[in-house]
Amino acid sequence: MTFQEPEQEVWLLSRRADFWFACGGASVGLLAAILLIFFHGDRELDTLDLVLSEFHLGATYDAILRRRLWRRRPGDVVLIPLVILVLSYALSMNGQTVLLTSIAMYAAVWHRGRQSYGVARFYQRGMGGSLSRARDVLFRGAIYLPMWAAMLAYTQLAPKSYEGEAYLALSVGADMTSALGVAAVFSVVAYLVSTCRPARGHLKPKADTPVHPGERWVVLAHAVAFGSSYVFGASNASFLFVIAVHHEVQYLCFTYAMARRSAACQMGSQRADSSTGDLSAQASRDADRARCSKVKFNAGFFLWPVIGFAGAMAGGWLAIPWLAPLGMGGLFCHYWLDGRIWTRRALQQ
């Protein structure tokens, strides 16, 4: 399979890395988690989720600071998050823990589904966009139907608690839940079949194949992760960590790749400005500059994730009551920001 665009234009990191970390790791992670939970327990998985959850919140803040979004989108990245924090504190101080848990549950489902949608769209745009309106409908169905089916299956099977906390279950009955589950399976199968057939009258100038394989991987991993983790999670909350860890690894992979692209573009423009003189000496300077830039970039990218994790750990150790709602409020802010800073309009600004 040959792409006319450079590899960095059609993959986040590389074909292999994208498959394991951003796309295809859900089913492997599920199998590994089954063995870990049944034969050893979930302590390590719980710890990994704790670390990665704080890291992927920090990656959001890194993207905002790196792109200086507070200047161009102050309402989205400053004003509304402050409102979310105030509302979170108000609900927490008034004892509305059940409502907060319910919001966290449904927002987490939507957020994880939208992330899969966004990453798959990234690959789709790299190939020139959707092939046809009909295939776009199948694509959306393959993302959203498994998400809704998994959520309703969980609320049907575990109507009293989410991750051990009481919540307000949204139940539509066993028959409707089963019907939606069947529809989700058929939507994924129909999408996969449609991607094997080129659309009539549609020329794809960027590839020999009508659909980027990464897009298929994301859709399939999304269906496996949601269906397996939420259905199993209804009887054993530990399985919810599976989709949480996969989601966090996928998000870190995506944000790292997007930040690296931006840094590469800046470095390329600097190289073009200084491309005069002896070529061999210039090549040596470019190599040294590239090594130094890579170290600085990696250190800069992980700065905010590390700060976020350290702050969460310090808050837990101090055990200050008024800091407790900050964790839930920060999570809601992340859900909002992740839906606003990675839109096509935000990326083009």
N, C-alpha and C positions, 0 to 999 in steps of 0.2 A: 504494500500500500504506500504510494508515494504522494507526498504533499508538495505543491509548488511553493508554498510559503515556508520561510525558515522555521525550524523546529520550535524556537521560542515563541513564535506567533500562534501556533496551533496547540501547544501543550502548556500547562502551567509550569511544570519543572522539566519533565521528560516523559516519554511514553511509559516507561517502567515505573517511575516514581508516582506519576499520576494514578496509575492503576492501583498501586498498593496503598498509598496514603490518602488520595483524594476520592477515589472511585470504588475500587474493587475490594477494599479491606473489610467491608461490613460483614460479609458472610464468613470470612476467615476469623474475624474478631468474635463473631457469635459462637462459632465452634470452640474457639479457645476459651471463651467465657463459660460455656457449658462445662467444660472439663475443670476449669478453675473453681467454679461455684460448687459443683457436686463433689469434687474430690479434695478440695482444700478450703474453700470459703471465699468470700469476696472482699476481704480486707484490702488486698493489694489493688483490686479493681476500684474500690471505693477511694483509696488514696490517690490513684492515678486520675480519677475523675475530679477530685478536689484540686489537684495541681493544675491539670489542663484547663479546668473551668476558669481559674483565675488568670491563666496565661492567655486564654482566648479573649477574655475581657480586655486585658492589656493590649492585645493586638488591635482591637478596635480603637483604643485611645491613640496608639501609635499611628494608625492610618489618619486619624483626625489631625494630629500634630504635624505629621510629615507633609500632608497636603494643605495645611493651614485652612482647614474647613471652617473654623470658627469665624474667620473673616468673611468668607463668601456665603456661608449658610448659618448665620448666628441663631436664627430661630430654631432650626433643626437640631443643632449640636449643643446649644447652650440653654435657650429658653424652655423648650419642651422637656428636656431631661430634668431641669430644675422643677418643673411642674410635676413630673412623674415622681421625683424624690419626695416632694411635699405631700402628695397624695398617699404615697407608700407609708410615710411617717404617720399621717393622720389615721389611716386604716389600722396600722399597727398599734398606735396608742389607744385607739378605741376598741381594741380587742377583736378586730375583724380578721382573725387568723385563718378561719375557714375560707373566707372570700379571697384573701391573699394567696392561699394555697391553690384555690381553684383558678385564679387568674394565672398563676405561675404554670400550672399544668397545661392549660389550653394555649397560653402564649408560647410555651416551650414546643408544643406540637407544631403550631403554625410556624414558628421561627425555624425549626429544623427542616420542615417541608420547604419553606421559602429558600433556605440555603441550598438545598438540592436543586431547586428550580433555577436559582441564580448561577450555580456552577455549571449546570447543564447548558444554560443559555450562553455562558461564556464560550463553551466549545461550539455551540451552534452559530454564534456570531463570527467565530473564527473561520467558519466554512461558508460564510456569505449569508447567513440567516436561515429562517425556516423555508423549506422547499415549497410548501403549499399551505393554504388555510386548513385543509382537511388534516394534514399531518400535524399542524400546530395544535389542533383540537385534540388529536390523539396524544400528543406530547403532554399537554396540560392535564389530560385525564390520567395519564400514567404517573403523574406526580401527585395530583391532588386527591384522586380517589383512594389510593393506598393510605395516604395520610388521614383522611376522614374515616376510612374503614378501620384502621388501627386504633384511632382515638375512640371511636364508638365501641369497638370490641373491648377495649380496656374498661370503659365506663360500664359496660354490660357485665363483664366478668368480675370487676372490682369496684362496686358502686359506693364503697364506704371510705376507702383511703387511697391516697396517692403518695407513694414513697413513705408510707407509715403515718401520714397526716390526713386528717379528715378533710374532705373537699365536697363540692357540689357536683354530683355526677350528672352528665347530660345523657339521658337514656331515651332511645327511640323504639325500644322493644327488640326482642330477639330476632323476629322475622325480618325487620327492616335492616338490622345490623348484619344478618347473614346475607341478605340480598346485596347490600353495599359491598360486602367482602367479595362476593362472586363477581360483581361488576368491576371491582378493583383488579382482580386477577385477569379478567378478560381485557381490561383496558391496557394493562402492561403487555399482554400477549399480542394484542392488536397493534400496539405501538412498535414492538420489536419486529413483527412481520412487515409493517409498513416501511421500516428503515432498511429492509433488505431489497426493496423495490424502488428503483429510481422514479421520480415524479415525471410524468409526461410533459414535454415541452419546457422543461426547466433545465437550463444549462448551468453547471457548476464550474466556474472558472478556477476555483482554488483547490480542487481535489478530484481524484479519480473515483471517489466514493460519495454517494449522496449525503451521508450522515457521518459526522465525526465519531469515531469509536468511543471517545471519552464521554460523549453525550449518552450513548447506550449504557456505558458502565455506570454512570451516575444514576440513571433511571432504574436500572436493575438493582444496584446496591441500595438505593433508596427504598424500593419495595421490600427487599429482603430484610433490611434493618428495621423498618417500621413494623412490618407484619410480625416478624419473629420477636423483637424486643418487647413490644407492647402486649402481645398475646401471652408470652411467657411471663412478662412482668406483672400480669394480673395475679399470678399465683406466687411469684417470687420477685420482690421488688428489685433484687440484685440485677435482673436482666435488663432493667431500664438503664443501668450503667453502660450497657453495650452500645446502645444508640447514642448515649451522651458522649462517651469516649470517641466513638467514630465521628460524631458531629464536631467535636472539639479539634481532633486531629485534622479533619478536612478543612475546618476554618483556618487553622494555623497555616496549613499548606497553602491555601488560597491567598491569605493576606501576605504571607512571605513572598509568594511568587509575584503578586501585584506590586509590592514594594520594590522587589528586585528589578522588575521591568522599568519602573520609574527611575531607579538609580542607574540602570544600564543606558537609558535614553540620555540622561544628563552626562554620563561619562562619554557617550558617543559624540555628543555635541562638543564637549571640551576637546576630545581627540581631533575632531575635524578642524577646530580652530587653531590647533597647534601642530598641524600635519606638514610643516615645512622643514627643510633641512635634511640632514643625513638620515636615510631610511632605517639603517641598522640601529643607529643610536636611538632613533625614535621608537623602534620596536622594543628595544630594551627598556626604555623609559615607560612605555605603555604597559609592559609586563609587570614592572615594579609597581606602577600606579594601580594596576588591576588587583594585585595581591593585597596591597595596602587598603584599597577601597573595599575589598571583600571583607577583610577583618573588621574595618570600621562599620560597614553596613550591618554585619551580623551582630556586632556589639550594640549598635544603635537600635536594631529591630527588637532585640530581646530586652532592652532596657525597661520599657513600660510593662511588658508581661511579668518581669521579675519584681518590679515595684508593686504591681497589683497583687502578686502572690504574697510578698512580704507584708503588705498592708493587711491582707486578709488574715494572715497568721498572727500578726500583732494584735488585731482586733479580737481574735479568739482568745489569746493569752490574757489580754487586759480585762475581758469580760465586762465591759462597760455597757449597761443596759441601753442607753440611748444610741449606741452604735449598731445594735442588732438590726434595726430596720434598714440600715444602709446596705446590707448585703442583698436583701430582696429588691430594694429600690435600684441598686446598681445593676442587678440582673435585668430588671424591666427596662432600664435605660439602654442597656446593651441591645436588647431586642429591638427597641425603637431605632437606635443608631444604625444597627446592621441593616435595617430595612431602608435607610435613607442615604447612607454614604456610598453604597455600591450600585446605585442606580446608574443607568447610562448617562443621564443628565449630570449627576454628581461627578462621574468619572471624566466627563468632557469639559467641565469647568476648569 
